[in-house]
């Protein structure tokens, strides 16, 4: 089960190939993303050349016909890409905002990342909390909405 995020391109370029595919998290309950991480990244992007924020998500598609999961309950999507300082591996999250403006973690990128081996809600909550509390330890941060 995966999510495909399609991005807009410039009008003179072909846009069919501009996308990222995220692995769905199979959890007992949704992992909430604190609003502060997205707002802090947005605020810091104004003064930090290592943080990029822009609007470019064209659509999100759920690729699994056997499940009754629906993207219609979400009003906005975010892609957060980053790497930890002194590491070359990049990681990413697909985050969705529901109609009550609660943000939840839907998927991770890339598929073969060690982050996909986190198995339970408690470990995911700890990972998200560490990101929020130690954002200065991240580099090449990109927030796309």
N, C-alpha and C positions, 0 to 999 in steps of 0.2 A: 504494500500500500504506500503510495507516494503522492506528493503534491508537486505539480509543475507550476512554477511561477514564470509567467511570460512578461517580458519587459518591452517598453516602447523603444523604438529606435528613431533615428532621424529620418525624415521623409525620403531622403535620397538613398537610404540603405535598406537592404532586405531585413525584415524584423522577425521572420519565422524562426531563426536559429538563436535568438537572444532569450535564453531562459536558464533557470536553475531548477534542479529537481531535489526535493527534500524528502527524507525518509520520515514516515509517520511514526509518532511515538505511540506505543501501545501501552497505555497506563490505565490504572483503575479509576483515577479522577484527573481532571485537568490541572495543569501546573499554571498557577497565576504568575504573571510577570508584573512586578511592581511598576507603577507609572513612572516612578522616579528614574528608572534606568533610561527610558526613552527621552524623558524631558532633560535629564542631565547630559545625554549625548547631544541632543539638539542644542542646548545652551553652550556646551563646550565646542561645538563645531564652528561657532562664530569666531573663536579666537585661536583655534588649534588647527594647524594645517594637516594634521595627521587624522582628523576626523571629518568625514564627508557625510552630508545629509542631502538627499534630494528625492523628488517624487518621480517615479518611473515605472511603477507596477501597472501593467496593462490588465492582467487577469491572473487568477489562480484557479487551477483545475485539479480536482481530486481524481486520481486514476485507479479506481477499484470499483468495478460494477457489482461486486458481490456484497457490498456493504451499503447500509442505508444512510451513511453519513452524508450530511448536506452542508454545503458552504453558505447557504442562504441565511443562516443564523448569524453570520458575521458581516459587519459593515465596513471594516477596513482591515488591510493586511500590511505587515511590516516585514522586511527582511533585514536582519542584523548580521553583518559579516565582520569578523575580527580575527586577530591573532594575538597570542600572548607575547609580550616582549621577550626577546632572546629565543624565540621558537619560530620555525619557518612554517609550521602547519597553520592553515586557516580553518576557522570554524564558522558555522552560521546557524541561525535560528529562523524559523518561519513563525511569526507571531500574528495572532488574529485578535481583533477587538470585536466583542459581541455588541448587541444592541444596548446593553447597559453600560457600555464603555469599559468593561472588564477585559483585560488583555490576558490571553493564554498562549502557551507554547504548543504549536501544532506539529512542527517537524524540525529535523536537524539536517545539516549539510556539513561535509560530504558524507556519503554512505559509509565509507571505510574509515571514518574518523574514530579515534578512541572514545569520543564523547557518545557515540551510539551504543556503547557497551554499558552505559548507566541503565540500570534496570528498574529502579523503583522511584516513587514520587519523592521520597525523602532525599535521595541522592540528587534528583533534579532540582529540588528546592534549594539545596545547599549550593549547587553549581550556579544557579541564578543569583542567589544571595551574594556569593563571592564576586560575581561580575559587578553587581551593584556597588558593593563596598570597596572594590579594588579596581575601579575603572582605569586608574592611572597605570595599572600593570598591563593594559592592553595597548596594542598598536594597530595601525591600519584599520581603523574602525569605520564602517560604512553602514549607514541607516537609510534604507530605501522604503518609501511608502507609496 
